[in-house]
Amino acid sequence: MRTLLFTLMSVVSTLAMAATVYKWVDDDGVTHYSDQPHEHAQKVELKAPQTYSAPKTPAFPAQRPDAGGAAPRPGPLYRACTISEPANDQMFMNTSTVTAGVSVEPAVRPGDQVIVTLDGQRVPGVPADGGQFTISPVDRGTHSLQLVVQDGGGKSLCQSPPVTFHVHQPSLLNPQNPVQLPRH
């Protein structure tokens, strides 16, 4: 049904570009559209297609004056964005929380924001200027952590390389389980 509807819409939109469109219903009750007249066909009046033109966006974001009304100071670019912890390929055993730390040099400028992602999803509770924080819950498995500093418009100013870490949790099905639970 969807395919038929899509095909019909495509035909009608294509025919809308033509000068005249005809519609008729055959003996089986199927509706047909064409740019050629057929027996018992009716002329269909089509409105002009609706279109939208997006406004032009400036190549560079507009400069915002700071609170004092002066032009913003250019400031140095960020020299480093690093994840200080966990270490790359670090393993965490029997836990569902991971302590992470990030640093940005020089300090984060007003209007910029520190964003940390875990497996591509934004981590809540990250301090605005970096530092240490706890990620919880973290499921068992291999995870990737990355830091990005963005300006107020969402443009990436500095990005750390991803850090991979692993969370291992015991399984009751594993006979070499380091945490032997009593069996009933």
C-alpha positions as CSV (number, residue, x, y, z in Angstrom):
1,M,0.0,0.0,0.0
2,R,2.8,2.4,0.9
3,T,4.6,1.7,-2.4
4,L,1.4,2.3,-4.3
5,L,0.8,5.6,-2.5
6,F,4.4,6.7,-3.1
7,T,4.2,5.8,-6.7
8,L,0.9,7.6,-7.1
9,M,2.3,10.7,-5.4
10,S,5.4,10.6,-7.6
11,V,3.3,10.3,-10.7
12,V,1.1,13.2,-9.6
13,S,4.0,15.4,-8.7
14,T,5.7,14.6,-12.0
15,L,2.5,15.3,-13.9
16,A,2.0,18.5,-12.0
17,M,4.9,19.8,-14.0
18,A,2.9,19.0,-17.2
19,A,0.2,21.3,-18.5
20,T,-2.8,19.0,-18.2
21,V,-3.5,15.9,-16.0
22,Y,-6.3,13.4,-16.6
23,K,-7.9,11.0,-14.1
24,W,-10.1,8.0,-14.6
25,V,-11.3,4.9,-12.9
26,D,-11.1,1.5,-14.7
27,D,-13.6,-1.3,-14.6
28,D,-11.8,-2.8,-11.6
29,G,-12.1,0.4,-9.6
30,V,-8.4,1.3,-9.9
31,T,-7.8,5.1,-10.3
32,H,-5.4,6.1,-13.0
33,Y,-3.6,9.4,-13.8
34,S,-2.1,10.4,-17.1
35,D,-1.0,13.4,-19.2
36,Q,-2.9,11.7,-22.1
37,P,-6.7,11.8,-22.3
38,H,-8.6,8.5,-22.0
39,E,-12.2,7.6,-22.4
40,H,-14.3,8.8,-19.4
41,A,-11.2,10.8,-18.1
42,Q,-11.7,14.0,-16.2
43,K,-9.3,16.9,-16.3
44,V,-7.7,17.5,-12.9
45,E,-6.9,21.0,-11.7
46,L,-3.6,21.0,-9.9
47,K,-2.3,23.8,-7.7
48,A,1.2,25.0,-8.0
49,P,3.6,22.8,-6.0
50,Q,4.5,24.2,-2.6
51,T,8.2,25.0,-2.2
52,Y,10.5,26.3,0.4
53,S,13.7,28.2,0.1
54,A,15.9,28.3,3.1
55,P,17.4,31.7,4.1
56,K,21.0,32.2,3.4
57,T,23.2,31.8,6.4
58,P,26.3,33.9,7.0
59,A,29.7,32.2,6.4
60,F,30.9,33.2,9.8
61,P,28.8,33.5,13.0
62,A,28.1,37.1,14.1
63,Q,30.4,38.4,16.8
64,R,28.7,38.9,20.1
65,P,29.7,41.7,22.4
66,D,30.4,40.7,25.9
67,A,28.5,42.1,28.9
68,G,30.5,45.4,28.8
69,G,29.5,46.1,25.2
70,A,33.1,45.9,24.0
71,A,34.0,43.6,21.1
72,P,35.0,40.1,22.3
73,R,38.6,39.5,22.9
74,P,40.1,37.0,20.4
75,G,41.8,34.9,23.1
76,P,44.2,32.1,22.4
77,L,43.0,28.9,20.8
78,Y,42.9,25.8,23.0
79,R,46.3,24.1,23.1
80,A,45.1,20.9,24.6
81,C,42.0,18.9,25.3
82,T,42.8,15.7,27.2
83,I,41.1,12.9,29.1
84,S,43.4,12.4,32.1
85,E,41.4,9.4,33.4
86,P,40.7,6.6,32.7
87,A,43.8,5.6,30.9
88,N,43.5,4.2,27.4
89,D,42.7,0.4,27.6
90,Q,42.2,0.6,31.4
91,M,40.2,-2.3,32.9
92,F,37.6,-1.8,35.7
93,M,36.6,-4.9,37.6
94,N,33.3,-5.5,39.4
95,T,32.0,-1.9,39.2
96,S,29.3,0.1,37.5
97,T,30.8,3.5,38.1
98,V,33.9,5.0,36.5
99,T,35.7,8.2,37.6
100,A,36.8,10.3,34.7
101,G,38.9,13.4,34.4
102,V,39.3,16.0,31.6
103,S,41.5,19.0,31.2
104,V,41.5,21.9,28.8
105,E,44.4,24.3,28.3
106,P,44.1,27.2,28.6
107,A,41.0,27.4,30.8
108,V,37.6,27.2,29.1
109,R,36.5,30.7,27.8
110,P,33.1,32.2,28.7
111,G,30.5,31.0,26.2
112,D,32.4,27.8,25.4
113,Q,31.3,24.5,26.8
114,V,33.0,21.2,27.7
115,I,31.2,18.1,26.3
116,V,32.1,14.6,27.1
117,T,30.6,11.6,25.3
118,L,30.5,8.0,26.3
119,D,29.9,5.7,23.3
120,G,28.7,8.8,21.3
121,Q,26.1,9.8,24.0
122,R,26.6,13.0,26.0
123,V,27.6,12.5,29.6
124,P,25.6,14.6,32.1
125,G,27.2,16.3,35.1
126,V,30.5,17.2,33.5
127,P,31.9,20.3,35.2
128,A,31.8,23.4,32.9
129,D,35.5,23.9,33.0
130,G,36.6,20.3,33.1
131,G,38.0,18.4,36.1
132,Q,36.9,15.1,37.7
133,F,33.4,13.6,37.6
134,T,31.7,10.2,38.0
135,I,30.0,8.3,35.2
136,S,27.3,6.0,36.4
137,P,25.9,3.5,35.5
138,V,28.4,2.0,33.1
139,D,27.5,-1.4,31.7
140,R,30.0,-4.2,31.2
141,G,31.9,-4.1,28.0
142,T,34.2,-1.9,26.0
143,H,33.5,1.8,26.0
144,S,34.9,4.9,24.3
145,L,35.2,8.3,26.0
146,Q,35.8,11.6,24.2
147,L,36.1,15.3,25.1
148,V,35.0,18.2,22.8
149,V,35.1,21.9,23.5
150,Q,32.4,23.8,21.6
151,D,31.7,27.5,21.2
152,G,28.2,28.9,21.8
153,G,27.2,28.2,18.2
154,G,28.1,24.5,18.5
155,K,31.4,24.7,16.5
156,S,34.1,22.3,17.7
157,L,37.1,24.2,18.9
158,C,39.2,21.4,20.5
159,Q,38.8,17.6,20.5
160,S,40.6,14.9,22.4
161,P,41.4,11.5,20.9
162,P,39.0,8.9,22.1
163,V,40.0,6.8,25.1
164,T,38.9,3.2,25.3
165,F,38.3,1.4,28.6
166,H,36.8,-1.9,29.6
167,V,34.3,-2.8,32.4
168,H,34.4,-6.4,33.6
169,Q,31.7,-7.8,35.9
170,P,31.6,-11.3,37.2
171,S,29.3,-13.9,35.7
172,L,27.6,-16.7,37.6
173,L,28.0,-18.9,34.6
174,N,31.8,-18.5,34.5
175,P,33.5,-21.3,36.6
176,Q,36.7,-19.2,36.9
177,N,34.7,-16.4,38.5
178,P,36.8,-14.5,40.9
179,V,33.8,-13.9,43.1
180,Q,32.5,-17.3,44.1
181,L,28.9,-17.0,45.2
182,P,27.5,-19.8,47.4
183,R,25.3,-22.2,45.5
184,H,22.0,-23.5,46.9
